Amino acid sequence: MHVMEQLARERTRSNLELAERLRHSRRQRTLRRARRMEHKAERRMIQAWRRAAELRARLGSPDY
């Protein structure tokens, strides 16, 4: 009986450790995804600024 309880405790501890590792890896994956999205948005913003500057230069509009 004692052996079965010990095995059950070890299995529970192992499952908790696995859950913690998975939680950490999911968090890291989510952070990486968020950083990629942020960098992509920054690149698009810079591209839009360049395009706007190019259009203003073509129009000869010094107002901006």
PQR file with spaces between the fields and no chain letter, atoms N, CA, C, O and H, PARSE charges and radii, in Angstrom:
ATOM       1  N    MET     1       0.832   -1.194    0.000 -0.4000 1.5000
ATOM       2  CA   MET     1       0.000    0.000    0.000 -0.0000 2.0000
ATOM       3  C    MET     1       0.876    1.256    0.000  0.5500 1.7000
ATOM       4  O    MET     1       0.633    2.201   -0.752 -0.5500 1.4000
ATOM       5  N    HIS     2       1.894    1.245    0.857 -0.4000 1.5000
ATOM       6  CA   HIS     2       2.789    2.399    0.937 -0.0000 2.0000
ATOM       7  C    HIS     2       3.503    2.653   -0.393  0.5500 1.7000
ATOM       8  O    HIS     2       3.707    3.804   -0.781 -0.5500 1.4000
ATOM       9  H    HIS     2       2.092    0.478    1.467  0.4000 1.0000
ATOM      10  N    VAL     3       3.875    1.598   -1.076 -0.4000 1.5000
ATOM      11  CA   VAL     3       4.562    1.709   -2.364 -0.0000 2.0000
ATOM      12  C    VAL     3       3.649    2.365   -3.392  0.5500 1.7000
ATOM      13  O    VAL     3       4.103    3.207   -4.167 -0.5500 1.4000
ATOM      14  H    VAL     3       3.710    0.663   -0.761  0.4000 1.0000
ATOM      15  N    MET     4       2.386    1.999   -3.411 -0.4000 1.5000
ATOM      16  CA   MET     4       1.434    2.582   -4.363 -0.0000 2.0000
ATOM      17  C    MET     4       1.246    4.074   -4.095  0.5500 1.7000
ATOM      18  O    MET     4       1.170    4.865   -5.036 -0.5500 1.4000
ATOM      19  H    MET     4       2.018    1.315   -2.781  0.4000 1.0000
ATOM      20  N    GLU     5       1.170    4.464   -2.834 -0.4000 1.5000
ATOM      21  CA   GLU     5       1.029    5.881   -2.491 -0.0000 2.0000
ATOM      22  C    GLU     5       2.262    6.662   -2.929  0.5500 1.7000
ATOM      23  O    GLU     5       2.154    7.772   -3.450 -0.5500 1.4000
ATOM      24  H    GLU     5       1.232    3.822   -2.070  0.4000 1.0000
ATOM      25  N    GLN     6       3.418    6.077   -2.713 -0.4000 1.5000
ATOM      26  CA   GLN     6       4.662    6.738   -3.106 -0.0000 2.0000
ATOM      27  C    GLN     6       4.717    6.889   -4.628  0.5500 1.7000
ATOM      28  O    GLN     6       5.104    7.944   -5.129 -0.5500 1.4000
ATOM      29  H    GLN     6       3.505    5.176   -2.289  0.4000 1.0000
ATOM      30  N    LEU     7       4.341    5.861   -5.352 -0.4000 1.5000
ATOM      31  CA   LEU     7       4.316    5.947   -6.819 -0.0000 2.0000
ATOM      32  C    LEU     7       3.336    7.020   -7.292  0.5500 1.7000
ATOM      33  O    LEU     7       3.628    7.772   -8.221 -0.5500 1.4000
ATOM      34  H    LEU     7       4.027    5.004   -4.945  0.4000 1.0000
ATOM      35  N    ALA     8       2.182    7.082   -6.650 -0.4000 1.5000
ATOM      36  CA   ALA     8       1.181    8.090   -7.017 -0.0000 2.0000
ATOM      37  C    ALA     8       1.717    9.494   -6.758  0.5500 1.7000
ATOM      38  O    ALA     8       1.513   10.394   -7.572 -0.5500 1.4000
ATOM      39  H    ALA     8       1.945    6.471   -5.895  0.4000 1.0000
ATOM      40  N    ARG     9       2.412    9.693   -5.614 -0.4000 1.5000
ATOM      41  CA   ARG     9       2.992   11.007   -5.304 -0.0000 2.0000
ATOM      42  C    ARG     9       4.054   11.387   -6.325  0.5500 1.7000
ATOM      43  O    ARG     9       4.099   12.529   -6.784 -0.5500 1.4000
ATOM      44  H    ARG     9       2.579    8.962   -4.952  0.4000 1.0000
ATOM      45  N    GLU    10       4.909   10.432   -6.682 -0.4000 1.5000
ATOM      46  CA   GLU    10       5.957   10.711   -7.668 -0.0000 2.0000
ATOM      47  C    GLU    10       5.366   11.037   -9.031  0.5500 1.7000
ATOM      48  O    GLU    10       5.851   11.924   -9.733 -0.5500 1.4000
ATOM      49  H    GLU    10       4.873    9.504   -6.309  0.4000 1.0000
ATOM      50  N    ARG    11       4.320   10.316   -9.396 -0.4000 1.5000
ATOM      51  CA   ARG    11       3.661   10.582  -10.681 -0.0000 2.0000
ATOM      52  C    ARG    11       3.042   11.984  -10.668  0.5500 1.7000
ATOM      53  O    ARG    11       3.140   12.719  -11.650 -0.5500 1.4000
ATOM      54  H    ARG    11       3.925    9.595   -8.825  0.4000 1.0000
ATOM      55  N    THR    12       2.406   12.348   -9.551 -0.4000 1.5000
ATOM      56  CA   THR    12       1.796   13.674   -9.438 -0.0000 2.0000
ATOM      57  C    THR    12       2.862   14.758   -9.534  0.5500 1.7000
ATOM      58  O    THR    12       2.688   15.749  -10.243 -0.5500 1.4000
ATOM      59  H    THR    12       2.327   11.751   -8.753  0.4000 1.0000
ATOM      60  N    ARG    13       3.970   14.564   -8.814 -0.4000 1.5000
ATOM      61  CA   ARG    13       5.059   15.539   -8.851 -0.0000 2.0000
ATOM      62  C    ARG    13       5.622   15.648  -10.268  0.5500 1.7000
ATOM      63  O    ARG    13       5.899   16.749  -10.745 -0.5500 1.4000
ATOM      64  H    ARG    13       4.112   13.759   -8.238  0.4000 1.0000
ATOM      65  N    SER    14       5.787   14.528  -10.928 -0.4000 1.5000
ATOM      66  CA   SER    14       6.292   14.523  -12.294 -0.0000 2.0000
ATOM      67  C    SER    14       5.338   15.271  -13.235  0.5500 1.7000
ATOM      68  O    SER    14       5.769   16.044  -14.091 -0.5500 1.4000
ATOM      69  H    SER    14       5.561   13.634  -10.540  0.4000 1.0000
ATOM      70  N    ASN    15       4.050   15.028  -13.060 -0.4000 1.5000
ATOM      71  CA   ASN    15       3.054   15.721  -13.891 -0.0000 2.0000
ATOM      72  C    ASN    15       3.070   17.227  -13.635  0.5500 1.7000
ATOM      73  O    ASN    15       2.925   18.015  -14.569 -0.5500 1.4000
ATOM      74  H    ASN    15       3.700   14.400  -12.365  0.4000 1.0000
ATOM      75  N    LEU    16       3.244   17.627  -12.385 -0.4000 1.5000
ATOM      76  CA   LEU    16       3.305   19.058  -12.064 -0.0000 2.0000
ATOM      77  C    LEU    16       4.551   19.701  -12.671  0.5500 1.7000
ATOM      78  O    LEU    16       4.491   20.817  -13.186 -0.5500 1.4000
ATOM      79  H    LEU    16       3.361   16.987  -11.626  0.4000 1.0000
ATOM      80  N    GLU    17       5.670   18.999  -12.610 -0.4000 1.5000
ATOM      81  CA   GLU    17       6.903   19.525  -13.203 -0.0000 2.0000
ATOM      82  C    GLU    17       6.757   19.657  -14.714  0.5500 1.7000
ATOM      83  O    GLU    17       7.193   20.647  -15.302 -0.5500 1.4000
ATOM      84  H    GLU    17       5.720   18.092  -12.192  0.4000 1.0000
ATOM      85  N    LEU    18       6.148   18.665  -15.334 -0.4000 1.5000
ATOM      86  CA   LEU    18       5.923   18.721  -16.777 -0.0000 2.0000
ATOM      87  C    LEU    18       5.008   19.898  -17.136  0.5500 1.7000
ATOM      88  O    LEU    18       5.268   20.621  -18.097 -0.5500 1.4000
ATOM      89  H    LEU    18       5.794   17.861  -14.856  0.4000 1.0000
ATOM      90  N    ALA    19       3.948   20.081  -16.365 -0.4000 1.5000
ATOM      91  CA   ALA    19       3.018   21.194  -16.618 -0.0000 2.0000
ATOM      92  C    ALA    19       3.740   22.530  -16.497  0.5500 1.7000
ATOM      93  O    ALA    19       3.496   23.442  -17.288 -0.5500 1.4000
ATOM      94  H    ALA    19       3.737   19.493  -15.584  0.4000 1.0000
ATOM      95  N    GLU    20       4.622   22.653  -15.518 -0.4000 1.5000
ATOM      96  CA   GLU    20       5.369   23.902  -15.344 -0.0000 2.0000
ATOM      97  C    GLU    20       6.297   24.149  -16.528  0.5500 1.7000
ATOM      98  O    GLU    20       6.407   25.281  -16.998 -0.5500 1.4000
ATOM      99  H    GLU    20       4.821   21.913  -14.875  0.4000 1.0000
ATOM     100  N    ARG    21       6.963   23.110  -17.012 -0.4000 1.5000
ATOM     101  CA   ARG    21       7.838   23.274  -18.183 -0.0000 2.0000
ATOM     102  C    ARG    21       7.036   23.666  -19.417  0.5500 1.7000
ATOM     103  O    ARG    21       7.454   24.527  -20.191 -0.5500 1.4000
ATOM     104  H    ARG    21       6.874   22.191  -16.630  0.4000 1.0000
ATOM     105  N    LEU    22       5.888   23.032  -19.593 -0.4000 1.5000
ATOM     106  CA   LEU    22       5.049   23.360  -20.750 -0.0000 2.0000
ATOM     107  C    LEU    22       4.545   24.795  -20.670  0.5500 1.7000
ATOM     108  O    LEU    22       4.508   25.507  -21.673 -0.5500 1.4000
ATOM     109  H    LEU    22       5.549   22.333  -18.964  0.4000 1.0000
ATOM     110  N    ARG    23       4.158   25.214  -19.465 -0.4000 1.5000
ATOM     111  CA   ARG    23       3.682   26.580  -19.279 -0.0000 2.0000
ATOM     112  C    ARG    23       4.782   27.569  -19.657  0.5500 1.7000
ATOM     113  O    ARG    23       4.529   28.566  -20.335 -0.5500 1.4000
ATOM     114  H    ARG    23       4.188   24.635  -18.650  0.4000 1.0000
ATOM     115  N    HIS    24       6.004   27.281  -19.211 -0.4000 1.5000
ATOM     116  CA   HIS    24       7.135   28.155  -19.517 -0.0000 2.0000
ATOM     117  C    HIS    24       7.382   28.213  -21.025  0.5500 1.7000
ATOM     118  O    HIS    24       7.586   29.293  -21.580 -0.5500 1.4000
ATOM     119  H    HIS    24       6.209   26.472  -18.660  0.4000 1.0000
ATOM     120  N    SER    25       7.364   27.063  -21.683 -0.4000 1.5000
ATOM     121  CA   SER    25       7.627   27.048  -23.129 -0.0000 2.0000
ATOM     122  C    SER    25       6.523   27.772  -23.894  0.5500 1.7000
ATOM     123  O    SER    25       6.799   28.459  -24.877 -0.5500 1.4000
ATOM     124  H    SER    25       7.198   26.186  -21.232  0.4000 1.0000
ATOM     125  N    ARG    26       5.276   27.622  -23.450 -0.4000 1.5000
ATOM     126  CA   ARG    26       4.181   28.352  -24.113 -0.0000 2.0000
ATOM     127  C    ARG    26       4.346   29.853  -23.941  0.5500 1.7000
ATOM     128  O    ARG    26       4.118   30.621  -24.876 -0.5500 1.4000
ATOM     129  H    ARG    26       5.052   27.063  -22.651  0.4000 1.0000
ATOM     130  N    ARG    27       4.742   30.267  -22.746 -0.4000 1.5000
ATOM     131  CA   ARG    27       4.954   31.694  -22.477 -0.0000 2.0000
ATOM     132  C    ARG    27       6.059   32.234  -23.377  0.5500 1.7000
ATOM     133  O    ARG    27       5.925   33.312  -23.956 -0.5500 1.4000
ATOM     134  H    ARG    27       4.927   29.643  -21.986  0.4000 1.0000
ATOM     135  N    GLN    28       7.158   31.476  -23.493 -0.4000 1.5000
ATOM     136  CA   GLN    28       8.260   31.895  -24.351 -0.0000 2.0000
ATOM     137  C    GLN    28       7.814   31.984  -25.806  0.5500 1.7000
ATOM     138  O    GLN    28       8.173   32.928  -26.511 -0.5500 1.4000
ATOM     139  H    GLN    28       7.267   30.600  -23.023  0.4000 1.0000
ATOM     140  N    ARG    29       7.041   31.013  -26.253 -0.4000 1.5000
ATOM     141  CA   ARG    29       6.551   31.002  -27.635 -0.0000 2.0000
ATOM     142  C    ARG    29       5.652   32.209  -27.887  0.5500 1.7000
ATOM     143  O    ARG    29       5.730   32.841  -28.941 -0.5500 1.4000
ATOM     144  H    ARG    29       6.750   30.246  -25.680  0.4000 1.0000
ATOM     145  N    THR    30       4.797   32.526  -26.913 -0.4000 1.5000
ATOM     146  CA   THR    30       3.898   33.677  -27.040 -0.0000 2.0000
ATOM     147  C    THR    30       4.693   34.976  -27.102  0.5500 1.7000
ATOM     148  O    THR    30       4.379   35.862  -27.897 -0.5500 1.4000
ATOM     149  H    THR    30       4.733   32.013  -26.057  0.4000 1.0000
ATOM     150  N    LEU    31       5.722   35.090  -26.266 -0.4000 1.5000
ATOM     151  CA   LEU    31       6.557   36.288  -26.284 -0.0000 2.0000
ATOM     152  C    LEU    31       7.290   36.433  -27.618  0.5500 1.7000
ATOM     153  O    LEU    31       7.375   37.532  -28.165 -0.5500 1.4000
ATOM     154  H    LEU    31       5.977   34.370  -25.621  0.4000 1.0000
ATOM     155  N    ARG    32       7.815   35.335  -28.136 -0.4000 1.5000
ATOM     156  CA   ARG    32       8.500   35.391  -29.441 -0.0000 2.0000
ATOM     157  C    ARG    32       7.535   35.832  -30.538  0.5500 1.7000
ATOM     158  O    ARG    32       7.884   36.645  -31.394 -0.5500 1.4000
ATOM     159  H    ARG    32       7.746   34.442  -27.692  0.4000 1.0000
ATOM     160  N    ARG    33       6.324   35.293  -30.504 -0.4000 1.5000
ATOM     161  CA   ARG    33       5.319   35.665  -31.502 -0.0000 2.0000
ATOM     162  C    ARG    33       4.985   37.157  -31.389  0.5500 1.7000
ATOM     163  O    ARG    33       4.869   37.846  -32.402 -0.5500 1.4000
ATOM     164  H    ARG    33       6.040   34.633  -29.808  0.4000 1.0000
ATOM     165  N    ALA    34       4.832   37.648  -30.169 -0.4000 1.5000
ATOM     166  CA   ALA    34       4.515   39.066  -29.962 -0.0000 2.0000
ATOM     167  C    ALA    34       5.651   39.951  -30.470  0.5500 1.7000
ATOM     168  O    ALA    34       5.408   40.992  -31.081 -0.5500 1.4000
ATOM     169  H    ALA    34       4.926   37.088  -29.346  0.4000 1.0000
ATOM     170  N    ARG    35       6.899   39.533  -30.215 -0.4000 1.5000
ATOM     171  CA   ARG    35       8.042   40.322  -30.704 -0.0000 2.0000
ATOM     172  C    ARG    35       8.081   40.352  -32.227  0.5500 1.7000
ATOM     173  O    ARG    35       8.344   41.393  -32.828 -0.5500 1.4000
ATOM     174  H    ARG    35       7.097   38.687  -29.719  0.4000 1.0000
ATOM     175  N    ARG    36       7.813   39.192  -32.852 -0.4000 1.5000
ATOM     176  CA   ARG    36       7.792   39.154  -34.322 -0.0000 2.0000
ATOM     177  C    ARG    36       6.716   40.092  -34.873  0.5500 1.7000
ATOM     178  O    ARG    36       6.947   40.824  -35.835 -0.5500 1.4000
ATOM     179  H    ARG    36       7.599   38.346  -32.363  0.4000 1.0000
ATOM     180  N    MET    37       5.550   40.056  -34.253 -0.4000 1.5000
ATOM     181  CA   MET    37       4.453   40.923  -34.718 -0.0000 2.0000
ATOM     182  C    MET    37       4.825   42.396  -34.531  0.5500 1.7000
ATOM     183  O    MET    37       4.535   43.226  -35.393 -0.5500 1.4000
ATOM     184  H    MET    37       5.362   39.461  -33.472  0.4000 1.0000
ATOM     185  N    GLU    38       5.461   42.715  -33.415 -0.4000 1.5000
ATOM     186  CA   GLU    38       5.869   44.093  -33.160 -0.0000 2.0000
ATOM     187  C    GLU    38       6.902   44.559  -34.182  0.5500 1.7000
ATOM     188  O    GLU    38       6.804   45.668  -34.706 -0.5500 1.4000
ATOM     189  H    GLU    38       5.696   42.041  -32.715  0.4000 1.0000
ATOM     190  N    HIS    39       7.889   43.717  -34.465 -0.4000 1.5000
ATOM     191  CA   HIS    39       8.903   44.083  -35.459 -0.0000 2.0000
ATOM     192  C    HIS    39       8.287   44.251  -36.842  0.5500 1.7000
ATOM     193  O    HIS    39       8.661   45.157  -37.587 -0.5500 1.4000
ATOM     194  H    HIS    39       7.970   42.815  -34.040  0.4000 1.0000
ATOM     195  N    LYS    40       7.355   43.388  -37.179 -0.4000 1.5000
ATOM     196  CA   LYS    40       6.690   43.491  -38.477 -0.0000 2.0000
ATOM     197  C    LYS    40       5.912   44.809  -38.567  0.5500 1.7000
ATOM     198  O    LYS    40       5.944   45.484  -39.596 -0.5500 1.4000
ATOM     199  H    LYS    40       7.051   42.652  -36.574  0.4000 1.0000
ATOM     200  N    ALA    41       5.220   45.166  -37.490 -0.4000 1.5000
ATOM     201  CA   ALA    41       4.468   46.427  -37.470 -0.0000 2.0000
ATOM     202  C    ALA    41       5.421   47.615  -37.585  0.5500 1.7000
ATOM     203  O    ALA    41       5.116   48.590  -38.272 -0.5500 1.4000
ATOM     204  H    ALA    41       5.195   44.618  -36.654  0.4000 1.0000
ATOM     205  N    GLU    42       6.570   47.538  -36.918 -0.4000 1.5000
ATOM     206  CA   GLU    42       7.551   48.625  -37.012 -0.0000 2.0000
ATOM     207  C    GLU    42       8.068   48.777  -38.439  0.5500 1.7000
ATOM     208  O    GLU    42       8.195   49.890  -38.949 -0.5500 1.4000
ATOM     209  H    GLU    42       6.818   46.746  -36.360  0.4000 1.0000
ATOM     210  N    ARG    43       8.364   47.651  -39.074 -0.4000 1.5000
ATOM     211  CA   ARG    43       8.844   47.716  -40.467 -0.0000 2.0000
ATOM     212  C    ARG    43       7.783   48.323  -41.381  0.5500 1.7000
ATOM     213  O    ARG    43       8.097   49.126  -42.260 -0.5500 1.4000
ATOM     214  H    ARG    43       8.261   46.746  -38.660  0.4000 1.0000
ATOM     215  N    ARG    44       6.517   47.933  -41.167 -0.4000 1.5000
ATOM     216  CA   ARG    44       5.444   48.505  -41.986 -0.0000 2.0000
ATOM     217  C    ARG    44       5.294   50.005  -41.758  0.5500 1.7000
ATOM     218  O    ARG    44       5.049   50.762  -42.697 -0.5500 1.4000
ATOM     219  H    ARG    44       6.262   47.281  -40.453  0.4000 1.0000
ATOM     220  N    MET    45       5.446   50.434  -40.484 -0.4000 1.5000
ATOM     221  CA   MET    45       5.333   51.860  -40.165 -0.0000 2.0000
ATOM     222  C    MET    45       6.455   52.647  -40.845  0.5500 1.7000
ATOM     223  O    MET    45       6.216   53.713  -41.411 -0.5500 1.4000
ATOM     224  H    MET    45       5.645   49.819  -39.721  0.4000 1.0000
ATOM     225  N    ILE    46       7.662   52.122  -40.787 -0.4000 1.5000
ATOM     226  CA   ILE    46       8.794   52.798  -41.438 -0.0000 2.0000
ATOM     227  C    ILE    46       8.575   52.857  -42.941  0.5500 1.7000
ATOM     228  O    ILE    46       8.847   53.876  -43.576 -0.5500 1.4000
ATOM     229  H    ILE    46       7.856   51.255  -40.327  0.4000 1.0000
ATOM     230  N    GLN    47       8.085   51.770  -43.503 -0.4000 1.5000
ATOM     231  CA   GLN    47       7.806   51.750  -44.941 -0.0000 2.0000
ATOM     232  C    GLN    47       6.731   52.789  -45.290  0.5500 1.7000
ATOM     233  O    GLN    47       6.832   53.467  -46.312 -0.5500 1.4000
ATOM     234  H    GLN    47       7.864   50.942  -42.987  0.4000 1.0000
ATOM     235  N    ALA    48       5.718   52.911  -44.453 -0.4000 1.5000
ATOM     236  CA   ALA    48       4.661   53.898  -44.699 -0.0000 2.0000
ATOM     237  C    ALA    48       5.209   55.323  -44.596  0.5500 1.7000
ATOM     238  O    ALA    48       4.844   56.189  -45.392 -0.5500 1.4000
ATOM     239  H    ALA    48       5.636   52.361  -43.623  0.4000 1.0000
ATOM     240  N    TRP    49       6.090   55.566  -43.610 -0.4000 1.5000
ATOM     241  CA   TRP    49       6.688   56.901  -43.480 -0.0000 2.0000
ATOM     242  C    TRP    49       7.520   57.243  -44.711  0.5500 1.7000
ATOM     243  O    TRP    49       7.464   58.361  -45.222 -0.5500 1.4000
ATOM     244  H    TRP    49       6.386   54.863  -42.964  0.4000 1.0000
ATOM     245  N    ARG    50       8.293   56.265  -45.178 -0.4000 1.5000
ATOM     246  CA   ARG    50       9.122   56.500  -46.368 -0.0000 2.0000
ATOM     247  C    ARG    50       8.256   56.776  -47.591  0.5500 1.7000
ATOM     248  O    ARG    50       8.540   57.664  -48.394 -0.5500 1.4000
ATOM     249  H    ARG    50       8.338   55.357  -44.762  0.4000 1.0000
ATOM     250  N    ARG    51       7.206   55.997  -47.705 -0.4000 1.5000
ATOM     251  CA   ARG    51       6.297   56.185  -48.850 -0.0000 2.0000
ATOM     252  C    ARG    51       5.631   57.557  -48.779  0.5500 1.7000
ATOM     253  O    ARG    51       5.508   58.241  -49.795 -0.5500 1.4000
ATOM     254  H    ARG    51       6.975   55.275  -47.053  0.4000 1.0000
ATOM     255  N    ALA    52       5.204   57.962  -47.587 -0.4000 1.5000
ATOM     256  CA   ALA    52       4.578   59.276  -47.430 -0.0000 2.0000
ATOM     257  C    ALA    52       5.581   60.385  -47.763  0.5500 1.7000
ATOM     258  O    ALA    52       5.226   61.365  -48.418 -0.5500 1.4000
ATOM     259  H    ALA    52       5.305   57.407  -46.762  0.4000 1.0000
ATOM     260  N    ALA    53       6.826   60.234  -47.317 -0.4000 1.5000
ATOM     261  CA   ALA    53       7.858   61.234  -47.628 -0.0000 2.0000
ATOM     262  C    ALA    53       8.112   61.288  -49.127  0.5500 1.7000
ATOM     263  O    ALA    53       8.293   62.364  -49.696 -0.5500 1.4000
ATOM     264  H    ALA    53       7.115   59.438  -46.785  0.4000 1.0000
ATOM     265  N    GLU    54       8.123   60.130  -49.756 -0.4000 1.5000
ATOM     266  CA   GLU    54       8.323   60.073  -51.205 -0.0000 2.0000
ATOM     267  C    GLU    54       7.183   60.785  -51.932  0.5500 1.7000
ATOM     268  O    GLU    54       7.424   61.550  -52.866 -0.5500 1.4000
ATOM     269  H    GLU    54       7.976   59.255  -49.294  0.4000 1.0000
ATOM     270  N    LEU    55       5.956   60.540  -51.511 -0.4000 1.5000
ATOM     271  CA   LEU    55       4.805   61.189  -52.153 -0.0000 2.0000
ATOM     272  C    LEU    55       4.817   62.695  -51.920  0.5500 1.7000
ATOM     273  O    LEU    55       4.499   63.469  -52.822 -0.5500 1.4000
ATOM     274  H    LEU    55       5.760   59.919  -50.752  0.4000 1.0000
ATOM     275  N    ARG    56       5.190   63.118  -50.686 -0.4000 1.5000
ATOM     276  CA   ARG    56       5.268   64.560  -50.425 -0.0000 2.0000
ATOM     277  C    ARG    56       6.334   65.208  -51.288  0.5500 1.7000
ATOM     278  O    ARG    56       6.142   66.313  -51.794 -0.5500 1.4000
ATOM     279  H    ARG    56       5.448   62.489  -49.953  0.4000 1.0000
ATOM     280  N    ALA    57       7.465   64.520  -51.459 -0.4000 1.5000
ATOM     281  CA   ALA    57       8.528   65.067  -52.282 -0.0000 2.0000
ATOM     282  C    ALA    57       8.071   65.188  -53.739  0.5500 1.7000
ATOM     283  O    ALA    57       8.387   66.170  -54.411 -0.5500 1.4000
ATOM     284  H    ALA    57       7.621   63.622  -51.048  0.4000 1.0000
ATOM     285  N    ARG    58       7.343   64.214  -54.215 -0.4000 1.5000
ATOM     286  CA   ARG    58       6.845   64.277  -55.599 -0.0000 2.0000
ATOM     287  C    ARG    58       5.851   65.407  -55.783  0.5500 1.7000
ATOM     288  O    ARG    58       5.810   66.049  -56.833 -0.5500 1.4000
ATOM     289  H    ARG    58       7.086   63.416  -53.669  0.4000 1.0000
ATOM     290  N    LEU    59       5.048   65.645  -54.750 -0.4000 1.5000
ATOM     291  CA   LEU    59       4.040   66.714  -54.832 -0.0000 2.0000
ATOM     292  C    LEU    59       4.651   68.084  -54.567  0.5500 1.7000
ATOM     293  O    LEU    59       4.067   69.112  -54.910 -0.5500 1.4000
ATOM     294  H    LEU    59       5.082   65.124  -53.897  0.4000 1.0000
ATOM     295  N    GLY    60       5.827   68.086  -53.954 -0.4000 1.5000
ATOM     296  CA   GLY    60       6.485   69.346  -53.634 -0.0000 2.0000
ATOM     297  C    GLY    60       5.798   70.055  -52.498  0.5500 1.7000
ATOM     298  O    GLY    60       5.784   71.286  -52.460 -0.5500 1.4000
ATOM     299  H    GLY    60       6.301   67.251  -53.676  0.4000 1.0000
ATOM     300  N    SER    61       5.236   69.325  -51.583 -0.4000 1.5000
ATOM     301  CA   SER    61       4.494   69.901  -50.471 -0.0000 2.0000
ATOM     302  C    SER    61       5.379   69.995  -49.231  0.5500 1.7000
ATOM     303  O    SER    61       5.664   68.979  -48.597 -0.5500 1.4000
ATOM     304  H    SER    61       5.248   68.326  -51.613  0.4000 1.0000
ATOM     305  N    PRO    62       5.824   71.229  -48.872 -0.5600 1.5000
ATOM     306  CA   PRO    62       6.688   71.400  -47.701  0.2800 2.0000
ATOM     307  C    PRO    62       5.889   71.519  -46.384  0.5500 1.7000
ATOM     308  O    PRO    62       6.478   71.763  -45.332 -0.5500 1.4000
ATOM     309  N    ASP    63       4.589   71.352  -46.434 -0.4000 1.5000
ATOM     310  CA   ASP    63       3.741   71.547  -45.251 -0.0000 2.0000
ATOM     311  C    ASP    63       3.974   70.490  -44.177  0.5500 1.7000
ATOM     312  O    ASP    63       3.616   70.722  -43.023 -0.5500 1.4000
ATOM     313  H    ASP    63       4.110   71.154  -47.289  0.4000 1.0000
ATOM     314  N    TYR    64       4.545   69.366  -44.500 -0.4000 1.5000
ATOM     315  CA   TYR    64       4.688   68.281  -43.537 -0.0000 2.0000
ATOM     316  C    TYR    64       6.083   68.221  -43.015  0.5500 1.7000
ATOM     317  O    TYR    64       6.396   67.365  -42.188 -0.5500 1.4000
ATOM     318  H    TYR    64       4.836   69.178  -45.438  0.4000 1.0000
